[in-house]
Amino acid sequence: MVALPDPELRDELSYSILATWVYRGNVLSTPTLLSLTDAWRANLKLGLGEAGTDSVLRRSFSALLLSEIAARDLKAPFLGVDRYHSLVSEATSYLVNERDLRGYDPQLHWIHATAHTADLLAALAQNPQLTKKEAASILQAIDTRLYTAKDVYTQGEQDRLAAAVIAVIRRNDFDAATFAPWLAHIQDEDHDVWTATTPEALARFQNHNYFLQALTVRTLQAKEAPQLANFRDQVLAILGKRQ
């Protein structure tokens, strides 16, 4: 049902019921959770590369349900090492390779593949199993997604991506020295926006702006993580250079 074009059946009923069952500890057995996890992981690849078709619904809502799986695993681990690391790799790959970036559609309602995958990455990034290499891969995937989006996101996707970044950089084992080069690369991607102006370049510039602004606000909201103040200063410095 998560692939159905009917938004009431797909979102309000199917997703909502499944999310509740996943998160409550006494409803689904571990074998059932693992079976669902593997099915939803496989769904991320079905029809990948298409745009403007209904196939995105299965992929997008599978990513959203996997975010519930990742959140459940934080409470009571059940995924195991191999499945967890595979999911991190699959989630970053899906974020980069999804071509249907619609947010809200008048008929289908929420599609939101970028936002749903950002939710999944945010949940995965809170897991103690995340490696430094995987943390870097999440930041790189977000950079790539923002760089390759051909239109300006209008349904809060930049903020959801910022939340995923916060989940990465607030980790005690995050390599803080890698943050400034990552930000500088984002800034450099817009170096020719006013000299080689195209609709795609302007969309990228605005997506970066909205993302950096959202990231600033997210660092302010995370008051229990004072180590984010230095990261916020670095983001503000980049924003100060943009026109």
N, C-alpha and C positions, 0 to 999 in steps of 0.2 A: 504493500500500500504506500510505502514511502516514494514510489515512482509515479503515483497517480497524478494526473493533472488537476483533479478536484482538490482545491486547497483545504476544504473541510475534512475530507477523508485523509489526506496526506499529512497535514500539519496539525490541525486542531484535534484530530482523533489519533491517527497512527503514531505520529511522532510523540505526542504528549503522553499517550499510554505507555509506549515503549520506554520513554525516558523515565517515567515514574517507576516502572518495573525494574529497570536497570539500577536505579539509584537506591531503591529500597532493598535492604540486605536480605530480606526473608521471602522474596518472591521467586527469583530465578536461581537455579542451581549453577554452580561453576561451569559444568560442561555446557549448559545452555548459553551462558554468557560468552564462553569461548567460541561456541558455534556461531553466535550472532556476530561477534567481533570479526571472525574470519569472513563471514558473508559480506559484512559491510566494508571490510578492507578490499575485497574483490570488486565490490560495486564501484569503487573509486576509479577503476580503469574502464568500466563499461561505457562505450561511446565517447571516450575521452578524445578530444580534438574537434568534436562537433560544437556548433554554436547556433542558437536559435531554435533548437529542437527540445522536445520534452525529456530527452535522455539525461539532461543536466539535473533533473529533479532527483533521480535515484542517487547520483553521485553526491550532490550537495547535502541531501538529508541523511545520507549514510555518514558523511563527514560530521554532521551535527550529532548524530547518534553515537558516533565514535568519541566525540567530546564527552558525552555522558559516561561512556565506558572508561575513558581515561580518568574522569573525576571519581568514578567508583573505585578504580584501582588505587587512587590516592588514599581512600578511606580504608580499604581492605584489599591489599595486593592479590591479584589472581592471574594477571596476564603472563607473568614469567619474563625472564630476561630476553629471550629471543624474540618473542612476539612483541614485546614493548619496543625494542630497538627497530624491528621491522616496521612497526606502525609509525615511528618517528620518520623513517626514511620515506615511507609511502605518503605520509601527510605533507612533507615538504615538496615531494615530487608532484603531488596533486595540486598544491597551491600554485606552483610555477606553470603547470601544463594545462590547467583548465582554461578553455577558450570562451566559455559562456559566462560573462561577468555581469549579467543582468542582476539587479537588486530586487525590485518589486515590479510585478507585472499586473496589469488590470484584471486579466483573466486567471492567471496562475497564482497570483499573489506572491508570497515570498519565494524567491529562488536562492539568491544570496550565497552563492558558492564561496566567494572570498571570505565573507564574514563567518560562515560556518566553519571553514577550514582554520581561520584565525582562532576561533574558539577551541578547536581541537589542539592546535599548537600551544595555546596558552595553558591548557590542562596538562599536556604532555611535558611542558617545560617546568612544571612544578614537581615533577617526579624526581626522587633522589637518584634514579638510574641514569638520568640524562648526562651524557658525557660533554666535555668541553667542545669536542668536534661537532657533536649534534647541536649544541647551543649555537655555534657559529653557523651551522647549516640552516638553522631556523632564521637567523638574522639575514643570511644571504638570500634565502627564499623570499622573504618579505621585501627585500630590496629589489629582487628580480620581478616580483609581482607588480610592485608600484611602477617600475621602469617600463614594463611591457603592456600595462593596461592602456588601451587606445582611447578610452573615454574617462571623463572625470567621474569618480565614484560619488554617488549622491545619497546613499542609504546607510551612512555611518560605517562603511567598510574601513576607512582609514583609522577610525577609533578602535575598532576591534583588532586591527593589526597592531596598533599601539599597545593594546592590552597584552598581546602576545609578547611583544618586545619587553614590556615591564616584567612579565613572568620570567623571562630569560635573565635580564640584567640585575634583578634583585636577588638572584641566587648567590649564596656565599662563595661558591666556587667559580663564579663568572670571572673571566679574565678581563678586568676593567681596561687594560691597555688596548684592547681591540675595539673599544667603542668609538673613540675619536676617529680612527681611520675609516670605520664603517660609515659614520656620519659624513665625513669628508667625501667619501665616494658618492653618496647620495647628492651632495651639493655639486660635485663635479659633473654628474649626469645632466645637470641643467645649465652647464656653462655657456651653451650656444643658443639658449631659448630665445634670446632677443636678436640674435644675428642670423640664425637659421630657423626662423619661426615657421612652425607647421602646426596644424591642429593637434597632432600627436604630441609634439613637444610641449605645447601649452597644457594639454591634459596631464602630462607627466609632471610638469611644474606645479600645477594646482594640487594634484594628488600628493606630491611631496610636501607642499605647504600645509595642507590639511592634516597630513600624517604627523608632521613635526609639531604642529600646534596641539594635536590630540596627545602626543607623547609628553609634551610639557605639562598639560593638565593632569595626565595620569600620574606623573611623578609627584605632583602636588597632592593628589588624592591619597597616595600611599604614605600616609603620615607615620605608619609604624615601620617604615623602611628609610631611615635617615640617610643611608648610603646613596640614595637616589639623587640627593641634592647636587652632587658633583656632575652626575649625568645630565641633570636638568640644566645646569649652567652651560654645559657643552652644546646642548640642543638650542638654548637661547642664543648662544654665540653664532650658531649657524643661521638661525632665523634672522638675526640682525644683519646678516650679509645679503639676504634675499630682498628683492624689490617687488 
